[in-house]
Structure formats: C-alpha cells, structure tokens
Amino acid sequence: MLFTMAWRNIWRNKRRTFITLASVAFAVFFAAFMQSIQKGAWDHMLDNVVNFYFGYAQVQKAGYWEEQSLDEALMWTPELEQKILETEGVQQVAPRLESFALAAGADLTTGVLVVGVSPEAENQLTTLADRVVEGHYWPAQAQGALVATGVMERLGLGLQDTIILLSQGYHGVNAAGKYPITGVLKFGSPDLNKRMVYLPRQEAEQFFGAEGMATTLALDIDHKEQVPGIIQQLDSSLDTSQFAILGWEQMIPDLVDAKELDAAGNNLVLIVLYLIISFGIFGTILMMTRERSYEFGVLTGIGMHRWQLGLTVWLEIILLGFLGTIVGICLSLPLVYYLKLNPIDLSVMGEEAVQTYEKFGMEPILPALLDPAIFLWQAVIVFSITTILALYPWWKISQLQPIAAMREG
C-alpha cells in the first residue's frame, strides 16, 4: 500500500521527478565513465609492460635481480622445469637468457637488450609471434634475429639485413656475433620498441658463452590474481637460498606506485563529484519537502501516522535513486563499450603528448575497461547517498506541526 502510494506520488510532479532522476543518473554515468577509463588505461599499460615481457611472476637465481648480471644466471635443468610446472596455476615456463649488448648497423650503434628465448614457450607466454609486423616468426629450427621497430629505425636496417651484436658474455668472455634479421617486432610499449632484440635461446647461449643457462624463468599464469598463491607455493617447493621468486609488483615498483598515485587522485575527484551531486540531490529533496508541507499537514491532521507518511516519502526518494541509477548505468554502458573497442587516441594532441606517454612506457591511447564491478560499485555508492539524504524528509515529518504546516503551505 505505502509502496503504491510512493510510486504514484513520484509521477504527480514530473518536472521534479525528472530533475532528481537526472542528478542521480549523471552521478552514476560520470563516476562509472571515469573509473572505466582510469582502470582501462592502467590495465592496458600493465598488459603492455608486464604481460608482453616480464610475465606476472619469474623465478631467478637468488641475487640476480639486484645485480642484473649474466654471471648470476641459473642452470636450466629438466628437474627444475618439472618442479615449477607441478605448481598449481603455472601453465608454462619460458626460460630466457638476457643481457645488454651494443648493436651495430652500417653506420650507427645503439644499446639493446638481447633476449634468448625458446620460440614456442615464449610465444605461448607473450604471443610474440603476433608482434611480428614484417618477416616471420621462428620455425621449429629457429635462426636469425627478431628486432624491434625502434632499433631498426635507429640503425637504418631492414628485413634480411644483418645486425651485429657486441657484448660481454658469461664470466667475462667476449661476445660477438652477426645475425640476419628474419622478423621485425612492434610492441605496444614504445620503450620496448627502442631496445629489444630476440635470438633463439641456443644462439643466445653460444653468443654469451652460457650453455644450458637462463637468467630468468618467466611463468605463464592465467590470471594475475593467482600470483600471490603461486609465489607462496614456489617458496615452499624451491630452495629459496638458491632461487628468488618475484611477482610483477616487485619487478616494477615504479609502475605500481604510479598506479596507486593515479588512483588516489581519481578517488579525490570522485569524492568532490559525490559531494556536488549530494548537494544537488539534497536541494531537490529540500524543495520537495517545502512544497508538500501543506499536504503533509493535511495527511497527519486526518490521522495518518507520521511513520507511515515518513516511510512513504522515503520510499519515493529511494525509488527515484534506484531509477536514476538504472538510467545512469544504461547511459554509460554503450559509451564505455564503444571506448573499449575504439580507445581515445591522444596522439591528436600533438607530439608532446605522445612523448609524455612514452616516458611511462605507454601507448598514447585511453581504452575503457568494461568491468561489471565498476558499474555495480558506483551504483551502490550513489544509491547509498540517496538513501541517506532521504532520511531528511522523514525527520522533518517527525517534527511536523499540522496546523503550522498547512498555514505555511
């Protein structure tokens, strides 16, 4: 009965109803949109930097991460591989032998990161073959080098040209080699484009003089949420005096700090938005309470209980909050879905904007994240604000003097 009265009361003054609905809908729409863009941009960057190279977890020789030296490589054995693969959640292990080298073309040189990989395992982990924009990925009998576009441009090289690599190998041996370029890679991260050279692991072992060794073992994990559990299992099964197990948050702390700082700034903006919207909704409720003082006075005067009247008005505002939340979600969903498929391209803002994003290893695009949790939480927050504000008319009715209220009306 009270619910029916509340529903009918909503539509007695359509103008007031639509103003309140618009306030709530705008809050949900804007908050959900902001969260989707912010989370989408960071997820995209994590995919670029973490999933396309680091992996969400790695096994290394203890002390390698601090030194980053080839001399701290570990011996890659079938027994170690089997022990890691027995860990629940680990799908594949991609061994890498990596170190810095000087790459030379016809006239120029540049510093690069040479990474020796197992073609099949690396492709399963990072989908490296999908990054080949010219030439081809390695066949089973891999030969030659895969070189990133930035290195190619810097050295003025083309497909089938020869790249010369000079470095210091395992325990100080001289490392020199020349390799035909069989494929050109393009990464989402500009930083990776400027420094990556891939060799088949056997060729990298010969180049660095490190037969059967690996500097890192990148783990193929389905979801990053599994990382803490997998690290805990590996800490138990491996000798931690010889091996270190690192999660992606330990390997790139700067990225984690930047993400948390950005999230804090975004939350501050959302709090200001909620305050503005709260005042807007409260203004509408205040106006409605004032306009209906005569009606409240009459209803209480003819015998309607104050709690029944207060509950009816509270239900009216709750219904408005619920409808506004639904409208806000319906408005934001198509836009977020469109921006997920067609990210905002920031390169139109000029070269300076592109360079700024490159400093953080990001592509200058802002994709949206279509995550139901974002819409649900924004709806819950805005709906909760509306629910709390709806207590004001109830309190006002509890203090109501029927005669005075009818005179005011």
Salt bridges, closest charged atoms under 4 A:
GLU122 OE2 - ARG96 NH2 2.94
ASP191 OD2 - ARG195 NH2 3.59
GLU205 OE2 - ARG201 NH1 2.97
GLU291 OE1 - ARG16 NH1 2.91
GLU295 OE1 - ARG12 NH2 2.97
GLU295 OE2 - ARG292 NH2 3.05
GLU316 OE1 - ARG292 NH1 2.63
GLU358 OE1 - LYS194 NZ 3.64
GLU363 OE1 - HIS44 NE2 2.83
GLU408 OE1 - ARG290 NH1 3.41
